[in-house]
Each structure stands twice: as C-alpha cells, then as structure tokens.
Amino acid sequence: MLKMAGAILVCLSSALTGYLLAGGLTARVRSLQALLVGLQNLETEIHYGATPLPEALREVARRCGPPTAALFETAARYLGDPAGYTAGEAWQRALEEWRGQAHLRAGEAAILNGLGTCLGRSDREDQVKHLRLAREQLGLCLARAEEEAARGVKLWSYLGLTAGPALVLLLL
C-alpha cells in the first residue's frame, strides 16, 4: 500500500512539474502580448492625446491587465515622487520591481531598459519613434516566444506525464 501511494505521488509530482514548466512558456507569451498592448496605448496617449508622461502612464495602467498595469502604475508613482526621479529613473525602478512578476528573458528586459533611457528626454515625436522601435523589437520576441511555446508546451506536458510512470517502473 505504501509503494502504491509513493508511485501515485511520483506520477502526480512529475505531471505537475511538466505542467508548471509548460505554463511558464505560455505566461511569457501572455506577458509579451500585454506589454505590447500597453506600449501601444502609451504611444497613443503621448502622440495623439499629448498627455503628460505621468498621466499617460496612469491611463495606460488603468487600461492594462493586472501584471502589466503594475509596471506603468509604478513608473507613474516614481515619476510623481517628491524625490524627483527623472522619467528614465522612474521607468528603471518600475522595471526592477515588475520584472519578478513578468516572465521575460534578459533580451526582452534589455529592450525595455533601452526604452526607459528615451522616455521624457525628448519631444513627443522622438518618444513615439522609440516606442515604435521597442514594440517592433518586442514583436519579434513575441513571435519567437510563440514558436517556443508551441513546441515546448506539448513537450513539457507529455514529458511530465510520461516521466513519472517511467520512474515508477524503474524504481519497482
């Protein structure tokens, strides 16, 4: 009876591990999609609304979903802080806090860091140009992430489901 319970636990933990690894791949795709929508909204606020950056960041945070909204809301909070953070510093601090919530890789975070150096430093047209460039680069990252997720989700799911019983058979 104890062996049966152990075998079931091994199979369940293996399947759960596979599903968690597969879920990380799909979460990365969702994070990139939400980030692209947020950057598009920020570009619209800056270009067409001529909204000041702190207000634009708050408006984008209001429109975005929970994980991505935190990035824009935190950046707006730091920008309005009495300590006097520049837009780039506020963006960098917000990215540092938010990155743990997002499933982004180093290259994707570097794109966002590069964007932060341009926010608030130039005129509206230049900021829009940098936002479009960041969106294009993140769009390429999204395409790669979707390809990886298409392959990896099935792989990790099946591997998790089959590795448990195989391990049980080896141990018996």
C-alpha positions in Angstrom: 0.0 0.0 0.0 2.9 2.4 0.8 4.5 1.6 -2.5 1.3 2.4 -4.3 0.9 5.8 -2.6 4.6 6.6 -3.4 4.0 5.7 -7.0 1.0 7.9 -7.2 2.9 10.8 -5.6 5.8 10.4 -8.1 3.4 10.4 -11.1 1.4 13.4 -9.8 4.5 15.4 -9.0 6.0 14.6 -12.4 2.9 15.7 -14.2 2.6 18.8 -12.1 6.2 19.8 -12.8 5.6 19.3 -16.6 2.5 21.5 -16.5 4.3 24.2 -14.5 7.2 24.3 -17.0 4.7 24.5 -19.9 2.7 27.2 -18.1 5.9 29.3 -17.8 6.1 29.3 -21.6 2.6 30.4 -22.1 2.9 33.0 -19.4 5.8 34.6 -21.2 3.7 34.9 -24.4 0.9 36.5 -22.4 3.3 38.9 -20.7 4.7 40.0 -24.1 1.3 40.4 -25.6 0.1 42.6 -22.7 3.3 44.6 -22.8 2.8 45.3 -26.5 -0.7 46.5 -25.9 0.5 48.7 -23.0 3.2 50.3 -25.1 0.7 50.9 -28.0 -1.6 52.6 -25.5 1.3 54.7 -24.2 2.3 55.7 -27.7 -1.3 56.7 -28.4 -1.5 58.8 -25.2 1.7 60.6 -26.0 1.2 61.1 -29.7 -2.5 61.7 -30.2 -3.5 62.8 -26.7 -0.4 64.9 -26.0 -0.8 63.7 -22.4 2.0 64.4 -20.0 4.0 61.3 -19.2 2.8 60.7 -15.6 -0.8 61.0 -16.6 -0.2 58.8 -19.7 1.4 56.1 -17.6 -1.6 56.2 -15.1 -4.0 56.0 -18.0 -2.2 53.0 -19.6 -2.1 51.3 -16.2 -5.8 51.8 -15.9 -6.4 50.1 -19.3 -4.0 47.2 -18.8 -4.5 43.9 -17.1 -3.0 43.2 -13.6 0.6 42.2 -14.2 1.4 44.7 -16.9 -0.6 47.5 -15.2 1.8 47.3 -12.2 4.7 48.4 -14.5 3.0 51.5 -15.7 1.5 52.4 -12.3 4.8 52.0 -10.5 6.6 54.2 -13.1 3.9 56.9 -12.7 4.2 56.7 -8.9 8.0 57.1 -9.1 7.7 59.9 -11.6 5.5 61.8 -9.2 7.6 61.0 -6.1 9.0 64.1 -4.2 12.5 62.6 -4.6 12.5 64.0 -8.1 13.1 60.9 -10.2 13.6 61.5 -13.9 11.4 59.6 -16.3 14.2 57.2 -17.1 15.0 56.5 -13.5 11.3 56.0 -12.7 11.0 53.6 -15.6 14.1 51.7 -14.5 12.9 51.4 -10.9 9.5 50.2 -12.0 11.1 47.6 -14.3 13.2 46.3 -11.5 10.1 45.8 -9.3 7.9 44.5 -12.1 10.3 42.0 -13.7 9.7 39.4 -11.0 6.0 39.4 -12.0 6.7 39.0 -15.7 8.2 36.0 -17.4 10.6 38.0 -19.6 14.1 37.0 -20.6 17.2 39.2 -20.4 16.9 40.4 -24.0 13.4 41.5 -23.6 14.2 43.3 -20.4 17.1 45.0 -22.2 14.7 46.3 -24.8 12.5 47.8 -22.1 15.6 49.3 -20.3 16.6 50.9 -23.6 13.2 52.4 -23.9 13.5 53.9 -20.4 16.5 55.9 -21.4 14.5 57.8 -24.0 11.3 58.4 -22.1 10.8 62.0 -21.1 14.1 63.3 -22.6 12.9 64.4 -25.9 10.0 65.7 -27.8 6.8 63.8 -28.5 7.7 62.6 -32.0 11.1 61.2 -30.8 9.4 59.3 -27.9 6.9 57.9 -30.3 9.7 56.7 -32.5 11.4 54.9 -29.6 8.1 53.4 -28.5 7.5 52.0 -32.0 11.0 50.6 -32.2 10.6 48.9 -28.8 7.2 47.5 -30.0 8.8 46.1 -33.2 11.6 44.5 -31.2 9.2 43.0 -28.7 7.0 41.9 -31.5 9.9 39.8 -32.8 10.5 38.4 -29.3 6.8 37.6 -29.2 7.0 35.6 -32.4 9.9 33.6 -31.1 8.1 33.1 -27.8 5.0 31.8 -29.6 7.1 29.3 -31.6 8.9 28.1 -28.4 5.6 27.8 -26.6 4.0 25.9 -29.5 6.8 23.3 -29.3 7.6 23.4 -25.6 4.1 23.3 -24.1 3.5 19.9 -25.7 7.0 18.6 -24.9 6.9 19.5 -21.2 3.3 18.4 -20.7 4.0 15.0 -22.3 7.3 14.6 -20.7 5.8 15.3 -17.3 3.0 12.8 -17.8 5.3 10.0 -19.0 8.4 10.6 -16.8 6.5 9.8 -13.6 5.3 6.3 -14.7 8.7 5.6 -16.2 10.4 6.5 -13.0 8.0 4.3 -11.0 8.7 1.4 -13.3 12.5 1.9 -12.8 12.1 2.0 -9.1 10.0 -1.1 -8.8 
